[in-house]
Amino acid sequence: MMRAVPDHIRLIDVTGSFSLLFPCGALPADAAVLAAGHEPNGYFWEGVVEYLTPGLLAQVELDPEAGMFCARGDRAVLSQLREELEHYLGDPERIARLIREAEASGFQFDD
């Protein structure tokens, strides 16, 4: 069951430059990420973006950290990325499936 992720993921405008960000370590999906043998940090979520939305990678600048995920770019592209990620941040079962699928295909998360 998907749980809402209010205030976890934000799209902000800083003088015309848009960033999508969320803190890592207190998300509903974290327990499933840990159970799969990964660290639920910004680098893990960078891998999720790389696997889930490879078509968006050329359109955003990813700048993850241990405690935060951050992407910069066009507002419309970041809004699309936000919509994709929201489904995984709040749904431990969905992120667990994505991890299994990604690893079965040979994808390696760099967390």
Chimera marker file (.cmm) of the C-alpha trace (Angstrom):
<marker_set name="trace">
<marker id="1" x="0.000" y="0.000" z="0.000" r="1" g="1" b="0" radius="0.5"/>
<marker id="2" x="1.412" y="3.368" z="-1.003" r="1" g="1" b="0" radius="0.5"/>
<marker id="3" x="1.760" y="5.899" z="1.748" r="1" g="1" b="0" radius="0.5"/>
<marker id="4" x="1.846" y="9.606" z="1.084" r="1" g="1" b="0" radius="0.5"/>
<marker id="5" x="5.224" y="11.282" z="1.197" r="1" g="1" b="0" radius="0.5"/>
<marker id="6" x="4.254" y="14.786" z="2.269" r="1" g="1" b="0" radius="0.5"/>
<marker id="7" x="7.086" y="17.254" z="2.564" r="1" g="1" b="0" radius="0.5"/>
<marker id="8" x="9.699" y="14.602" z="1.818" r="1" g="1" b="0" radius="0.5"/>
<marker id="9" x="10.293" y="15.575" z="-1.791" r="1" g="1" b="0" radius="0.5"/>
<marker id="10" x="10.360" y="19.220" z="-2.794" r="1" g="1" b="0" radius="0.5"/>
<marker id="11" x="10.735" y="21.089" z="-6.049" r="1" g="1" b="0" radius="0.5"/>
<marker id="12" x="12.207" y="24.483" z="-5.282" r="1" g="1" b="0" radius="0.5"/>
<marker id="13" x="12.992" y="27.567" z="-7.325" r="1" g="1" b="0" radius="0.5"/>
<marker id="14" x="16.064" y="29.535" z="-6.324" r="1" g="1" b="0" radius="0.5"/>
<marker id="15" x="16.221" y="32.608" z="-8.558" r="1" g="1" b="0" radius="0.5"/>
<marker id="16" x="15.091" y="30.732" z="-11.655" r="1" g="1" b="0" radius="0.5"/>
<marker id="17" x="17.191" y="27.624" z="-11.043" r="1" g="1" b="0" radius="0.5"/>
<marker id="18" x="15.088" y="24.585" z="-10.146" r="1" g="1" b="0" radius="0.5"/>
<marker id="19" x="16.092" y="21.779" z="-7.781" r="1" g="1" b="0" radius="0.5"/>
<marker id="20" x="14.326" y="18.594" z="-6.744" r="1" g="1" b="0" radius="0.5"/>
<marker id="21" x="15.439" y="17.360" z="-3.353" r="1" g="1" b="0" radius="0.5"/>
<marker id="22" x="14.577" y="15.147" z="-0.447" r="1" g="1" b="0" radius="0.5"/>
<marker id="23" x="16.374" y="14.131" z="2.756" r="1" g="1" b="0" radius="0.5"/>
<marker id="24" x="17.438" y="10.506" z="3.032" r="1" g="1" b="0" radius="0.5"/>
<marker id="25" x="17.261" y="8.309" z="6.090" r="1" g="1" b="0" radius="0.5"/>
<marker id="26" x="13.686" y="8.817" z="7.265" r="1" g="1" b="0" radius="0.5"/>
<marker id="27" x="11.643" y="7.712" z="4.253" r="1" g="1" b="0" radius="0.5"/>
<marker id="28" x="8.947" y="5.021" z="4.297" r="1" g="1" b="0" radius="0.5"/>
<marker id="29" x="11.002" y="3.049" z="1.726" r="1" g="1" b="0" radius="0.5"/>
<marker id="30" x="14.208" y="2.983" z="3.837" r="1" g="1" b="0" radius="0.5"/>
<marker id="31" x="13.547" y="-0.327" z="5.613" r="1" g="1" b="0" radius="0.5"/>
<marker id="32" x="13.071" y="-2.105" z="2.280" r="1" g="1" b="0" radius="0.5"/>
<marker id="33" x="16.248" y="-0.523" z="0.885" r="1" g="1" b="0" radius="0.5"/>
<marker id="34" x="18.210" y="-1.691" z="3.942" r="1" g="1" b="0" radius="0.5"/>
<marker id="35" x="16.651" y="-5.170" z="3.757" r="1" g="1" b="0" radius="0.5"/>
<marker id="36" x="17.893" y="-5.431" z="0.160" r="1" g="1" b="0" radius="0.5"/>
<marker id="37" x="21.443" y="-4.715" z="1.344" r="1" g="1" b="0" radius="0.5"/>
<marker id="38" x="21.702" y="-1.076" z="0.325" r="1" g="1" b="0" radius="0.5"/>
<marker id="39" x="22.146" y="2.219" z="2.120" r="1" g="1" b="0" radius="0.5"/>
<marker id="40" x="19.109" y="4.499" z="1.690" r="1" g="1" b="0" radius="0.5"/>
<marker id="41" x="21.235" y="7.540" z="0.858" r="1" g="1" b="0" radius="0.5"/>
<marker id="42" x="21.325" y="10.050" z="-1.986" r="1" g="1" b="0" radius="0.5"/>
<marker id="43" x="23.702" y="7.856" z="-3.999" r="1" g="1" b="0" radius="0.5"/>
<marker id="44" x="21.275" y="4.930" z="-3.846" r="1" g="1" b="0" radius="0.5"/>
<marker id="45" x="18.448" y="7.166" z="-5.098" r="1" g="1" b="0" radius="0.5"/>
<marker id="46" x="20.737" y="8.435" z="-7.871" r="1" g="1" b="0" radius="0.5"/>
<marker id="47" x="20.946" y="4.803" z="-8.978" r="1" g="1" b="0" radius="0.5"/>
<marker id="48" x="17.169" y="4.519" z="-8.871" r="1" g="1" b="0" radius="0.5"/>
<marker id="49" x="16.936" y="7.534" z="-11.189" r="1" g="1" b="0" radius="0.5"/>
<marker id="50" x="19.581" y="6.080" z="-13.518" r="1" g="1" b="0" radius="0.5"/>
<marker id="51" x="17.734" y="2.766" z="-13.725" r="1" g="1" b="0" radius="0.5"/>
<marker id="52" x="14.164" y="4.035" z="-13.708" r="1" g="1" b="0" radius="0.5"/>
<marker id="53" x="14.395" y="7.080" z="-15.985" r="1" g="1" b="0" radius="0.5"/>
<marker id="54" x="17.475" y="6.788" z="-18.221" r="1" g="1" b="0" radius="0.5"/>
<marker id="55" x="15.837" y="9.137" z="-20.728" r="1" g="1" b="0" radius="0.5"/>
<marker id="56" x="15.837" y="11.969" z="-18.191" r="1" g="1" b="0" radius="0.5"/>
<marker id="57" x="19.516" y="11.660" z="-17.225" r="1" g="1" b="0" radius="0.5"/>
<marker id="58" x="20.786" y="13.901" z="-20.004" r="1" g="1" b="0" radius="0.5"/>
<marker id="59" x="18.269" y="16.568" z="-18.968" r="1" g="1" b="0" radius="0.5"/>
<marker id="60" x="19.156" y="16.827" z="-15.275" r="1" g="1" b="0" radius="0.5"/>
<marker id="61" x="22.231" y="17.340" z="-13.142" r="1" g="1" b="0" radius="0.5"/>
<marker id="62" x="22.337" y="14.883" z="-10.248" r="1" g="1" b="0" radius="0.5"/>
<marker id="63" x="24.084" y="16.014" z="-7.069" r="1" g="1" b="0" radius="0.5"/>
<marker id="64" x="23.416" y="13.408" z="-4.364" r="1" g="1" b="0" radius="0.5"/>
<marker id="65" x="24.961" y="13.307" z="-0.911" r="1" g="1" b="0" radius="0.5"/>
<marker id="66" x="24.853" y="10.782" z="1.913" r="1" g="1" b="0" radius="0.5"/>
<marker id="67" x="21.918" y="12.514" z="3.595" r="1" g="1" b="0" radius="0.5"/>
<marker id="68" x="20.147" y="14.055" z="0.614" r="1" g="1" b="0" radius="0.5"/>
<marker id="69" x="19.132" y="13.478" z="-2.987" r="1" g="1" b="0" radius="0.5"/>
<marker id="70" x="19.297" y="16.501" z="-5.272" r="1" g="1" b="0" radius="0.5"/>
<marker id="71" x="18.685" y="16.987" z="-8.981" r="1" g="1" b="0" radius="0.5"/>
<marker id="72" x="18.810" y="20.271" z="-10.874" r="1" g="1" b="0" radius="0.5"/>
<marker id="73" x="17.301" y="21.171" z="-14.196" r="1" g="1" b="0" radius="0.5"/>
<marker id="74" x="14.221" y="22.317" z="-16.049" r="1" g="1" b="0" radius="0.5"/>
<marker id="75" x="11.071" y="22.608" z="-13.947" r="1" g="1" b="0" radius="0.5"/>
<marker id="76" x="8.985" y="20.378" z="-16.253" r="1" g="1" b="0" radius="0.5"/>
<marker id="77" x="11.620" y="17.617" z="-16.291" r="1" g="1" b="0" radius="0.5"/>
<marker id="78" x="12.055" y="17.778" z="-12.509" r="1" g="1" b="0" radius="0.5"/>
<marker id="79" x="8.276" y="17.640" z="-12.054" r="1" g="1" b="0" radius="0.5"/>
<marker id="80" x="8.210" y="14.467" z="-14.141" r="1" g="1" b="0" radius="0.5"/>
<marker id="81" x="11.066" y="13.005" z="-12.083" r="1" g="1" b="0" radius="0.5"/>
<marker id="82" x="9.282" y="13.934" z="-8.859" r="1" g="1" b="0" radius="0.5"/>
<marker id="83" x="6.159" y="12.118" z="-10.011" r="1" g="1" b="0" radius="0.5"/>
<marker id="84" x="8.187" y="8.980" z="-10.768" r="1" g="1" b="0" radius="0.5"/>
<marker id="85" x="10.123" y="9.006" z="-7.492" r="1" g="1" b="0" radius="0.5"/>
<marker id="86" x="7.138" y="9.710" z="-5.235" r="1" g="1" b="0" radius="0.5"/>
<marker id="87" x="5.805" y="6.222" z="-6.007" r="1" g="1" b="0" radius="0.5"/>
<marker id="88" x="8.977" y="4.624" z="-4.656" r="1" g="1" b="0" radius="0.5"/>
<marker id="89" x="9.770" y="6.867" z="-1.679" r="1" g="1" b="0" radius="0.5"/>
<marker id="90" x="6.500" y="6.002" z="0.004" r="1" g="1" b="0" radius="0.5"/>
<marker id="91" x="6.109" y="2.363" z="-1.008" r="1" g="1" b="0" radius="0.5"/>
<marker id="92" x="8.529" y="-0.204" z="0.488" r="1" g="1" b="0" radius="0.5"/>
<marker id="93" x="7.112" y="-3.046" z="-1.629" r="1" g="1" b="0" radius="0.5"/>
<marker id="94" x="7.497" y="-1.083" z="-4.857" r="1" g="1" b="0" radius="0.5"/>
<marker id="95" x="11.125" y="-0.112" z="-4.155" r="1" g="1" b="0" radius="0.5"/>
<marker id="96" x="11.920" y="-3.716" z="-3.174" r="1" g="1" b="0" radius="0.5"/>
<marker id="97" x="10.541" y="-4.908" z="-6.544" r="1" g="1" b="0" radius="0.5"/>
<marker id="98" x="12.550" y="-2.260" z="-8.400" r="1" g="1" b="0" radius="0.5"/>
<marker id="99" x="15.756" y="-3.294" z="-6.615" r="1" g="1" b="0" radius="0.5"/>
<marker id="100" x="15.190" y="-6.978" z="-7.457" r="1" g="1" b="0" radius="0.5"/>
<marker id="101" x="14.391" y="-6.146" z="-11.087" r="1" g="1" b="0" radius="0.5"/>
<marker id="102" x="17.384" y="-3.835" z="-11.462" r="1" g="1" b="0" radius="0.5"/>
<marker id="103" x="19.838" y="-6.295" z="-9.906" r="1" g="1" b="0" radius="0.5"/>
<marker id="104" x="18.440" y="-9.186" z="-11.983" r="1" g="1" b="0" radius="0.5"/>
<marker id="105" x="19.188" y="-7.120" z="-15.101" r="1" g="1" b="0" radius="0.5"/>
<marker id="106" x="22.786" y="-6.593" z="-13.945" r="1" g="1" b="0" radius="0.5"/>
<marker id="107" x="22.360" y="-3.030" z="-12.691" r="1" g="1" b="0" radius="0.5"/>
<marker id="108" x="24.573" y="-2.141" z="-9.726" r="1" g="1" b="0" radius="0.5"/>
<marker id="109" x="23.605" y="0.549" z="-7.254" r="1" g="1" b="0" radius="0.5"/>
<marker id="110" x="26.539" y="2.701" z="-6.124" r="1" g="1" b="0" radius="0.5"/>
<marker id="111" x="25.493" y="3.422" z="-2.565" r="1" g="1" b="0" radius="0.5"/>
<link id1="1" id2="2" r="1" g="1" b="0" radius="0.2"/>
<link id1="2" id2="3" r="1" g="1" b="0" radius="0.2"/>
<link id1="3" id2="4" r="1" g="1" b="0" radius="0.2"/>
<link id1="4" id2="5" r="1" g="1" b="0" radius="0.2"/>
<link id1="5" id2="6" r="1" g="1" b="0" radius="0.2"/>
<link id1="6" id2="7" r="1" g="1" b="0" radius="0.2"/>
<link id1="7" id2="8" r="1" g="1" b="0" radius="0.2"/>
<link id1="8" id2="9" r="1" g="1" b="0" radius="0.2"/>
<link id1="9" id2="10" r="1" g="1" b="0" radius="0.2"/>
<link id1="10" id2="11" r="1" g="1" b="0" radius="0.2"/>
<link id1="11" id2="12" r="1" g="1" b="0" radius="0.2"/>
<link id1="12" id2="13" r="1" g="1" b="0" radius="0.2"/>
<link id1="13" id2="14" r="1" g="1" b="0" radius="0.2"/>
<link id1="14" id2="15" r="1" g="1" b="0" radius="0.2"/>
<link id1="15" id2="16" r="1" g="1" b="0" radius="0.2"/>
<link id1="16" id2="17" r="1" g="1" b="0" radius="0.2"/>
<link id1="17" id2="18" r="1" g="1" b="0" radius="0.2"/>
<link id1="18" id2="19" r="1" g="1" b="0" radius="0.2"/>
<link id1="19" id2="20" r="1" g="1" b="0" radius="0.2"/>
<link id1="20" id2="21" r="1" g="1" b="0" radius="0.2"/>
<link id1="21" id2="22" r="1" g="1" b="0" radius="0.2"/>
<link id1="22" id2="23" r="1" g="1" b="0" radius="0.2"/>
<link id1="23" id2="24" r="1" g="1" b="0" radius="0.2"/>
<link id1="24" id2="25" r="1" g="1" b="0" radius="0.2"/>
<link id1="25" id2="26" r="1" g="1" b="0" radius="0.2"/>
<link id1="26" id2="27" r="1" g="1" b="0" radius="0.2"/>
<link id1="27" id2="28" r="1" g="1" b="0" radius="0.2"/>
<link id1="28" id2="29" r="1" g="1" b="0" radius="0.2"/>
<link id1="29" id2="30" r="1" g="1" b="0" radius="0.2"/>
<link id1="30" id2="31" r="1" g="1" b="0" radius="0.2"/>
<link id1="31" id2="32" r="1" g="1" b="0" radius="0.2"/>
<link id1="32" id2="33" r="1" g="1" b="0" radius="0.2"/>
<link id1="33" id2="34" r="1" g="1" b="0" radius="0.2"/>
<link id1="34" id2="35" r="1" g="1" b="0" radius="0.2"/>
<link id1="35" id2="36" r="1" g="1" b="0" radius="0.2"/>
<link id1="36" id2="37" r="1" g="1" b="0" radius="0.2"/>
<link id1="37" id2="38" r="1" g="1" b="0" radius="0.2"/>
<link id1="38" id2="39" r="1" g="1" b="0" radius="0.2"/>
<link id1="39" id2="40" r="1" g="1" b="0" radius="0.2"/>
<link id1="40" id2="41" r="1" g="1" b="0" radius="0.2"/>
<link id1="41" id2="42" r="1" g="1" b="0" radius="0.2"/>
<link id1="42" id2="43" r="1" g="1" b="0" radius="0.2"/>
<link id1="43" id2="44" r="1" g="1" b="0" radius="0.2"/>
<link id1="44" id2="45" r="1" g="1" b="0" radius="0.2"/>
<link id1="45" id2="46" r="1" g="1" b="0" radius="0.2"/>
<link id1="46" id2="47" r="1" g="1" b="0" radius="0.2"/>
<link id1="47" id2="48" r="1" g="1" b="0" radius="0.2"/>
<link id1="48" id2="49" r="1" g="1" b="0" radius="0.2"/>
<link id1="49" id2="50" r="1" g="1" b="0" radius="0.2"/>
<link id1="50" id2="51" r="1" g="1" b="0" radius="0.2"/>
<link id1="51" id2="52" r="1" g="1" b="0" radius="0.2"/>
<link id1="52" id2="53" r="1" g="1" b="0" radius="0.2"/>
<link id1="53" id2="54" r="1" g="1" b="0" radius="0.2"/>
<link id1="54" id2="55" r="1" g="1" b="0" radius="0.2"/>
<link id1="55" id2="56" r="1" g="1" b="0" radius="0.2"/>
<link id1="56" id2="57" r="1" g="1" b="0" radius="0.2"/>
<link id1="57" id2="58" r="1" g="1" b="0" radius="0.2"/>
<link id1="58" id2="59" r="1" g="1" b="0" radius="0.2"/>
<link id1="59" id2="60" r="1" g="1" b="0" radius="0.2"/>
<link id1="60" id2="61" r="1" g="1" b="0" radius="0.2"/>
<link id1="61" id2="62" r="1" g="1" b="0" radius="0.2"/>
<link id1="62" id2="63" r="1" g="1" b="0" radius="0.2"/>
<link id1="63" id2="64" r="1" g="1" b="0" radius="0.2"/>
<link id1="64" id2="65" r="1" g="1" b="0" radius="0.2"/>
<link id1="65" id2="66" r="1" g="1" b="0" radius="0.2"/>
<link id1="66" id2="67" r="1" g="1" b="0" radius="0.2"/>
<link id1="67" id2="68" r="1" g="1" b="0" radius="0.2"/>
<link id1="68" id2="69" r="1" g="1" b="0" radius="0.2"/>
<link id1="69" id2="70" r="1" g="1" b="0" radius="0.2"/>
<link id1="70" id2="71" r="1" g="1" b="0" radius="0.2"/>
<link id1="71" id2="72" r="1" g="1" b="0" radius="0.2"/>
<link id1="72" id2="73" r="1" g="1" b="0" radius="0.2"/>
<link id1="73" id2="74" r="1" g="1" b="0" radius="0.2"/>
<link id1="74" id2="75" r="1" g="1" b="0" radius="0.2"/>
<link id1="75" id2="76" r="1" g="1" b="0" radius="0.2"/>
<link id1="76" id2="77" r="1" g="1" b="0" radius="0.2"/>
<link id1="77" id2="78" r="1" g="1" b="0" radius="0.2"/>
<link id1="78" id2="79" r="1" g="1" b="0" radius="0.2"/>
<link id1="79" id2="80" r="1" g="1" b="0" radius="0.2"/>
<link id1="80" id2="81" r="1" g="1" b="0" radius="0.2"/>
<link id1="81" id2="82" r="1" g="1" b="0" radius="0.2"/>
<link id1="82" id2="83" r="1" g="1" b="0" radius="0.2"/>
<link id1="83" id2="84" r="1" g="1" b="0" radius="0.2"/>
<link id1="84" id2="85" r="1" g="1" b="0" radius="0.2"/>
<link id1="85" id2="86" r="1" g="1" b="0" radius="0.2"/>
<link id1="86" id2="87" r="1" g="1" b="0" radius="0.2"/>
<link id1="87" id2="88" r="1" g="1" b="0" radius="0.2"/>
<link id1="88" id2="89" r="1" g="1" b="0" radius="0.2"/>
<link id1="89" id2="90" r="1" g="1" b="0" radius="0.2"/>
<link id1="90" id2="91" r="1" g="1" b="0" radius="0.2"/>
<link id1="91" id2="92" r="1" g="1" b="0" radius="0.2"/>
<link id1="92" id2="93" r="1" g="1" b="0" radius="0.2"/>
<link id1="93" id2="94" r="1" g="1" b="0" radius="0.2"/>
<link id1="94" id2="95" r="1" g="1" b="0" radius="0.2"/>
<link id1="95" id2="96" r="1" g="1" b="0" radius="0.2"/>
<link id1="96" id2="97" r="1" g="1" b="0" radius="0.2"/>
<link id1="97" id2="98" r="1" g="1" b="0" radius="0.2"/>
<link id1="98" id2="99" r="1" g="1" b="0" radius="0.2"/>
<link id1="99" id2="100" r="1" g="1" b="0" radius="0.2"/>
<link id1="100" id2="101" r="1" g="1" b="0" radius="0.2"/>
<link id1="101" id2="102" r="1" g="1" b="0" radius="0.2"/>
<link id1="102" id2="103" r="1" g="1" b="0" radius="0.2"/>
<link id1="103" id2="104" r="1" g="1" b="0" radius="0.2"/>
<link id1="104" id2="105" r="1" g="1" b="0" radius="0.2"/>
<link id1="105" id2="106" r="1" g="1" b="0" radius="0.2"/>
<link id1="106" id2="107" r="1" g="1" b="0" radius="0.2"/>
<link id1="107" id2="108" r="1" g="1" b="0" radius="0.2"/>
<link id1="108" id2="109" r="1" g="1" b="0" radius="0.2"/>
<link id1="109" id2="110" r="1" g="1" b="0" radius="0.2"/>
<link id1="110" id2="111" r="1" g="1" b="0" radius="0.2"/>
</marker_set>
